[in-house]
Amino acid sequence: LTPSLTDSAGVRKVNPFLKFIENELMPFVDKNYKTAPYKVIIGHSLGGLTVIDMLTHSSSLFNAYIAIDPSMWYENQKHLKNTISHLDSKNLKGKRLFIGTANTMPAGMSLANLKKDKSEQTQHIRSIFALDKFLKSQTSSQLKYSLKYYATEDHNSVPLISEYDGFRYIFDYYQINITTKEFSDSSASIAGKYRQHYKRISDELGYKNAPPEAFINYLAYDALSKKQYPRAQALFSLNIENFPNSNNVYDSYGDYFVAKKDSLNAITNYKKALAIKNDIRTQNKILVLTQSGKYSLAPAELGKYAGVYTLETYK
């Protein structure tokens, strides 16, 4: 966590910890887990110093950085000076940095007095604010940056709250704002709002994102039960658009056409669902539509389904 800048010949050294992350750890995680292309790194104290060093010299590895009370004082501010001399010339468009800073000043000292102080006791926090001043003054790198000072936190208590606020800053575009009125509106507008919102999320993250299939399905069936047909159709269609390889989206859309008494389109969508996955429930839906009056179950067979059922609200 304490990278060396150059060797005796003046050549920059590659941090072996950084190389481990890049060449061993990240490929292993990507191979063995279902990862997304967007990557965030978080470091505290000397780990925060490493995060700033990665942003300065290996910015392509991560999309966003959270440095918590970073030790920019280390080696008499050598890394701070190195970052200031290198970062302004880099293109960091689309990258985000959040710095969380604890109150590490001596008791009784204020931020106003800190500006005049030169003591060793305040070198840690002064170094962070020096980095903050530089980052706020430079615009050519296009880095999106924010620092938050926690007056009531110390060096050991600041990580948890900084992680939370850091994620809120990095993903400040993620939370959708939909009013109660929009949720009850019977028109197709809510589907358009979800489509537009997740397009922005996709643009920000750099890969395709969509609202969860189960959630949109829930909204669509809710609209269908209230006979809000334009809203239901728009939501079912949105799921087909986002999850074309899911049998469920076509099966659900078939249910919409059944409600509309459009058997031809219902059967068409049920068949699309069966082409993806052969589901007995979808088969039975087609049988009901194509063999009306001929398809029945004996009382003993129906008895298998007797019981008490609890319908849980979608969480």
N, C-alpha and C positions, 0 to 999 in steps of 0.2 A: 504493500500500500504506500510505499515511499519511492516513487519512480525517480531514477537518475536521469538527468537531462542529456549529458554528454560524457563520453569517455575522455581519456587523457589526450587523445588526438583531436578532440572537439567534435567528434561524430556523435549524433544523437543515439542514445541507447534505447532499445525496445524493451519496455517493461515486460518481464517474463510472465507476470500475473495476467497482463493484458493479452499476451499471446496464448496463454492457457485458455482464457475465456473465448477468444476468437477461434482458435484452431482445434480445441478439444471439447470444451464445455458446451458451447452453443450448437455445434454440429451434433453432439450426442443428444442434447435435449430435443432438437428439431427432428432427429431420426426416431426417437422413442416416445415422443409425446405429440399430441395434436396442437401444434403451436400456430400462432398468427404471425404475419410478417412484421407487425409493429412491435418494437422492443423498447423497454424502459429500464434504465439502470439507476439504482439508489445507493448512495454511500454516506456514511456518517463519520465525522472527524477526519482521520487520515483516509478513510474510505471516501469521504467527500472530496478530499484533495485528489484522489485517484479519478473520481468522476469528472472533475474539472479538467484533469490532464487528458482523459479520454476524449472529452469534447474538443479540447484544443488540438489534439494530434490524430485522433482516430474517430472523427465525428460520424463516419459512415456506418459504424457498428450499431449505433442505437439511434432511435428516433427522438427520445426524450430523456432528460437527465434530471435527477433530484439530488442535490448536494446539501446535506444537513450539517450545519456548523462546520464547514470544511476547514481543514488546517492549512490555510493559505499563508500562515506565518512560517511554515516549515522551511528549514535551511535559509533563514534570514530573508524570507519572501522571494526566494529564487524562482519558485514555480508560479507565484503571483506575477512576477515581472515577465516570465516567459509567456504566460497566457495573454497578458496585455499586449505583448509585442507580436503575437501570432494570430490572435483570434479575429482581429479587425479585418484581416486580409482574406478570411475564409468565407465561402458561401455556405451559410447555415439556414437557408430558406427551408421552412417546414420543420425545423428542429425547435424543441422547447426546453427551457431550463428553469427550474424552480430552486431557489436557495432558501432554506429555513435557518434562521439565526437565533441562537439563545442569548440570554443576558448573562454574559460572563464578565461583566465589569465589577470592580470592587464595590463593596457596599457603600451606598451614599452617592455614587457617581451617576451623572445623567448623560444622556446622549449629547447634549449641548457641550458639557465639559469634556467629553471624550475627544472632540475634534482638536482640543488643545493639548491633550495628554500624549506623552511619548514613552510612557513606562512599559516595562516588559510585561506587567500584569495585563495590559490592555492590547498587546500586540495581536493576539488571536482575533478579537472582534474588530479591531481597526483594519486588519488585513482583509477581512470579509467585506467591510464597508468600502474599502479601496477598490476591490473587485466590482462591487455593486456600482460605484460611481463610474467606473470605466464602462461597464456593460450598458448602463443607461445613457451614456454619452455617444456610443457608437451605433450606427444604423446600417452601415454597408453590408454587414453579414446577414441581416434580416432574421436574426435569432429572436424568437419570442421568449421574453424573459420576465421573471417576477421574483422579488425577494420579500419575505415576510419576517419581521422582527417580533420575537416572543418575549415580552418584557418580564413575564412571570415564570419562564422556563429556564432551567440551567442546561449545561452541556449534556447531561445524562437523561434528562426528561424530555428534551425537545424532539427526539426521533419520531415518536408515534404521531404526534399532532402534525409534524412536518410532512410525514408520508401522506396523511389524509389530505391536507391542504394542497400538497404537491399534485396528487392525483386529480383533485378538483380543478386545479389550474390547467394541468395538461389536457384533461378531457372536459374543458369548460363548455364545449359545444354538444356534448353527448345527451344531456337531459332534454327531453322534448317537453314543450309547453302546450298542453291541450286543456282547454277549459271544460267545465262541466257541461256547458251548452253545446260544445262541439261533440262531446261524447254522446249526447242525446239527440243530436241533429240527424234527421232521417235521410239526408242527401249523401252523395258519394264523396263529399269534400274531405272527410277524415282520412280516406285512403290516399288522397293526393298529398295531404300533409305528412303522413308517414313516409310516402315515397320521396318527397322533397327533403325531409329531415335526414333520412338514411343515405340519401345521395351526398349530402354534406358530410356526414360521418365517413362515408367511403372516400370522399375526396381528401378529407383531413388525414385519415389513416393510411391511405394509399392502396387499399384493397377493398373488394366488394363486401358490404355489410347490408344486412336486411333485418327488419323486425322479426322476432321469433315466430315461426310458423304456427305454433300452438296458440300463441296469444292472438294473432290476427284471425285464426280460425274461431277462437272463442268470441271475438267481437262480431265476426260475420254471422255465426249462429245466433248470437243474441239479437242482431238486427233482423235475422230471418224469423225468429220467434215473434218479433213485434211487427212483422209484415213491412219492414222498412227495406223494400226490395232493391232500390238503387244503391243504398249503403251496403247491403249484404253482397250484391254482385260485385261492387267495386273492391271489397275486401277479399272475397274469394279469388277474384282476378289478380289482385296484388300478390297473393300467395302463389298462384300459378306462375306469375312473372318471376318471383324470387326463388321458387323451389320447383322447377319444371321436372325434376327427377323423383319427386315424391308422389307415391300413389294416393296418399291421403288428400292432396289438394284437388285432384280430379274427382275423387269419391265425394268430397264435400261439395264441390261445384255441381255434381250430379244431384245432390240433395236439394240444392237451390232450384234446379230446374223442375224437380218433382213438386216442390212447393208452388212453382209457377204453372204447374200442370202442363209442362212441356216435356213429354216422355221421350221424344226423339233426341233432344239435346242431353237429357238425363242419361239415356243409354249410351250415347256417344262418349260422355265423360266417364261413366262407369267402365266402359271398355278400355279407355285410356289408362284408368287406374289399374285394371287387371293386366294390362300389357306390361306394367312395371312390377306389380306384385299380385300373385294369385291369392286373393283374399276371399274367404267363404262368405263374409258379410256383404261384400260387393256383388258377388255372384247371386246371393239371395235377393238383393235389390233389383237386379235385372230380371230375375224370375218373377218377382211380384209385378213388374211392369209388363212383361211379355206373356205371362200365363195367368192373368187375373181370373180368379174363380176356379182355377185348376190346382193351384198350389195351396196346400194346407198341412197342418201338423196335427197329429193325433193328440188327444188330451194327455196321454202319458208322456209324450214328448214335450208338450207345453209345460207339464208339471216340473220339468227339470229347471225351468227358469223362475219358478215361484220363489218368492223371498222378499225380504225387506231391503230396499236400496236407498243409499244416501248419496245425493248429488252434491258434491263439494264445489264451492265457488272456485274459479280459477285463481291460483295464487300468483 
